[in-house]
Amino acid sequence: MSTQAQLAPILEVGGEALRRAMAETEVRLRAAASEHGEALAGFADGTLSAGGKRLRPMLVYISAGSQAAASDAVLCAGVAVELLHMATLVHDDVLDNADLRRGRPTVFAAGGRGAATTTGDLLFSRAFAVLVRTGDADAVRTLSRASSALARGELVQRADAWSDSVTVERYLERCELKTARLFEAACRLGASLGEPGTSAADALADFGRRIGVAFQIFDDVLDVSGPVERTGKARGTDLLDGTVTLPLILARGLDPSLADLDLRRDVTDAATAEAICDRIAATGALEDARASALTHVKQAKAGIAELGLPAKQKQLLDLVADGVVERYA
């Protein structure tokens, strides 16, 4: 399912206010990325042009309530969250020596390690420069904590690279740090700076954390099952990088031959990676991983069911949660 098809129901229910906030986000992202010279602006703009769902700023605006588009502070938060997310993607591509991101050449592929590292640093610094305009110290602390979690998650992933002993619990810890904490921060920022206020911030943040975990699990399932035309990267990229994800962890418990798999020795090129993907899929591990993700989505939706949010806001949050599931469809 295309990005536009997945977002259409959310934008339709969100109406003009949400569409206006998302359009203004694009304007502000390009402005933030273009303030530090032509060379870096070109690389940063290329990262912006690669697109993506802008799911994290959307969560900021939905969590903020009906007045999100009218609030400069909430818009700053949405832009800051997306800039931080983009920075992590650029840095991840450096660490992974990645050539493609969303079907386009990465900054690393186009400009080399130095350009990519510097571009990621620029986007990271712009995130906090934008957020500080809110004048809200708690907002800056929220994004700072998420940033620290992202770094810790990367360290966990590097420590576990090529390992044959990663547990489900360890994997979920990594998902929380590398992905879910930024979803959590997006919802907390929106609630704290918008209509719900701090009284609803914890519950909305928990919603964001749970769908963030589900998002990462589905992403890892797609790495095994999805063709490059759909995912924007080669199938089995995680295996080639030595990244141990839930489908492989579960498959190792279902197929003794996979339990003996040595990623560094046995996955040497795209062809062998695809062959291992087929073996993982044959075990039923993808269905089990998907079921795990769906549990997190169900828990996320249940957590806000009794929060007393306006009906439209709750409907939008449910649509976002369902959209995470639709990535697999």
N, C-alpha and C positions, 0 to 999 in steps of 0.2 A: 504494500500500500504506500502511495506517495506521501511526502510530507504535507502537501497541500490538502490531500484528501483526509489525512488524520487531523489537521488543524481546523478544517472547515466547520465541523459541528461546534467546536469551542468558540470560534470567532463569531459564528452565527448567534449563539446564545449570549455571548459577551457584548455583542452589538457595537455601536459606534464608539463607545467609550474605550473598549478593549482594542478595537482596531486602531483607534487614534493613538493609544499608548504604545502599541507595537510599532506603528509607523514612526512615531517620535523616537523610539528606541533606535531604529536604524539610522536616523539622522544624527543622533547623539553619539552612536558608536563610531560612525565615520569621522565625526569631528574629533573625538578623543584619540582616534588612531592616526590622525593626520597632522598633529601639532609638533612633531619632532623631526622634521626634515624629509625630503623627498624619498630618499632611499628606504628608510624604515617605514615611511607611510605607505610605500608601494607594497612592501611585504605584509604589513598589517592589513591593508585594504584587500589584498588577496585572500587573507584568512577570513575577513568579513564576507567577501564575495562567495566563499565556499558555502555560505549559508548555514543550514541547520534549522531546527525547529524554533530556536529561541525559547525553549521550554522553561528555562530558569527565570528569565524576566517575566514570562507569562505568569508563572507561579507567584512572583512578587505582586503583580497587579491584581490577580484574582484574590490573593490573600488580603490585599489592602481594602477590598470592598468597592462599592460603586463609584467612589470619588477618586480612584487611582489616577485616572488620566488628568485630573485637575491638580494633582499634587506634584510639585517639583521635587520634593524630597523622595517620594515613591518612585518617580521616574529615574532619579539619580541612583536609587538602590537597584532598580532593574538593569540599568546600564552597567553598573559596577559589577553585579553578579555575572553578567555575560562576558564582560572583559576578563574577569578572573578565569572563567571557564575557558575562554579562548586561549589565554596565556598557558593554561595547563596542557591544552591540546598541542600547542606549538612545542612546548618543552617535551611532552611525551614523544612526539615525532623525532626529536633529537635523540632521546634515550633509546628509541626503538629502531633508529635508522630507517624510518618509514618514508616511502616514496609517494604514497597516495593518502589523501584524506578526503572523504566524501567524493571520491572519483576524480580529484584534482591533484596536481603535484603539490606536495607540502612545501613549506618555506625551507625546510631542510634540504629537500631535493632541488629546489630552484636556486637557493642562495648559499647553501652550505651550513655547517654547524655554527659558525660564528654569527651569521645573519639570523638564523633561527633562534639561537639563544638570546640574542639581543632583542629580537622582536618579541619573544615571550616576556622578557624583562620589561619591555616598554608597555605591553598590554597589562601586565601585573601592576606596574606603578600607576598607570592611568586609572585602573579600577579604584584604587584608594584615593587618588586625586579627585575623582568624580564623587565618591561617597562622602568625603569630608565636607563637601559643599552643603550637606544636609545640616551640619552643625550638631549632629547627634552622635555623641561619643559611644553610646551603647551600640549604635548601628555599625560603627567602625570596629568595635570589639567583636561583634557577631561575625563580620566578614573575616576578621583577623583569625578568629578561632577556626573558621572553615578552611582558611588558607593553611594554617598549621596542620589541620587534619589531612589535607591533600598531600602535604609533604611527607607526613608520617606514613600515609598509605602507599606512597611511591617507594619509600624505604622498605616497607613490608613486602611489596611486590618484588623488589630487587632481591631481597633476602631469600624469597621463595622461588626465584627463577630456577627452572630446570629440575625442581625437587620432585621426588616421587612419594613424599610423605605429607603433603599439604592436606589438612583436614577441612571438612565443611565449615567448621567453626572459624578456622583461620581465614578461609576464603571470605566468609561473611564479614569478618572484621575488616578485611581489606576493602570490601564493597562499601562498608559504612564510611571508612576514612576517605577513600578516593572519589567516591561518587555521592553517597547519600548525604554527607554533611553539607555539601553545597546546596542540594535541594532543600535540606532543613533550614539552612541560612536564608534562602530565598523566601520561604514561607514566613519565617520569623521576622525578617525585615519588612515584608509587606504588612503583616499584622501589626507590628509595633509602630510603623510609621503611618498606617492607614486607619480605617474605621474600627476594626475589631479591637485595637489597642492591645496592651500587654496581657490583659486577662485571657485572651484567646491565643496568645502567641505560642505557648507551650504545646497546645493541642495541634495547632496548625503546623508547627515545626515538626512534631512527631509524624503527622501525615506526610510531610515532605520527605522525612528520613525514610519512611517505609516505601514510598513509591520510588525513591532513589535507589534503594537496594533492588527492587524489582526491575527497574530500568537497567541496572548493570547486569543482572542475571540474564535478562532478555538479550542484551547486547552480546553477552558471551555465548548464548545459544546461537545468535545470528552469525557469529564468527565461524561456527561449525557448519551451519546449515545454509547460510545465505550466499548467493552469487555476487560477484563484484559489482554488477549493474545495480544491485539493490543496496548493498552495504557501503560501496565506495572504497572497499579494500579487498585484497585477495582472501579467499576462503582459507582458514587455518592460519591466519597471521599470528594469532596468539601462540599457537604451537611452535611456529618458527622462532618467535621471540623467547620461547621458554616460559611463557606465562601460563600458569596452571589455573584453570577456571573450573567452575562447577560441573559442566558436562564431562570433562575429563576425570575429575575426582569421582563422580558417580559411576562413570563407565568402568573405571579401574576396579570398582567393587562388584561389577556385574560380569566382567570378562577377564579371566585370569591372565590372558595374553597381554592385555593392556596394563595390567598391574606391573608387568615386567618392562614396560616401555621406557626407554631412555630417550628423553626429548632431544638431548644434545647429540646423541649418536644416531638415532633412528629417524629424526625429522630434519632432513638436510636441504630440502628444496620444496618448491610449490607442489610438485607432484606427490612427494611423500606426505606432505601436510594434508593434501586432499584425501589421500588414501586413509590416513588416520582419522580424518573427519568422518569418512564413510563408516569406519569401524566403530567409532563412538556412537554415531547415529543408529547403527544396527543393534546396539545394546538396549535401546529404549531410554538412555540417559537424558536425551533432549526433552522427552516428555516429562520425566521426573524433575528436571531443572525448571521446566516451564510451570509445573505444578507448584514448586517452591515459590516462584515469583508471584504466581496468582494468589498464594496465601498472603504474601506481603501486601498485595493490592487490596485484598479483602479486608485485612486488618486496618489498612490505611483508611478505607471508606467507613468502616465501622467506628473508627476513632473520632470521626467528625459528625457522625450521625446524630448524636445527642448534644451537639455543641450549641444549638440554637442559632445557627447562622441563617441569614436571609436565604430563602429558597433558591434564588438565582445563583448566589455565591456557592451554595452547596452543590447545585447542579453542575456548575463549572468545574469545581474540584473533582467531582465524580467523573466528568468527561475527561479531565486530564489523566486521572488514574486509569480509566478505560483506554485512553490513547496509548499509554505505556504498554498495555496488553496488545493493542493493535499493531505495534511494531513487529510482532511475530507473525501476524496474519498474512 
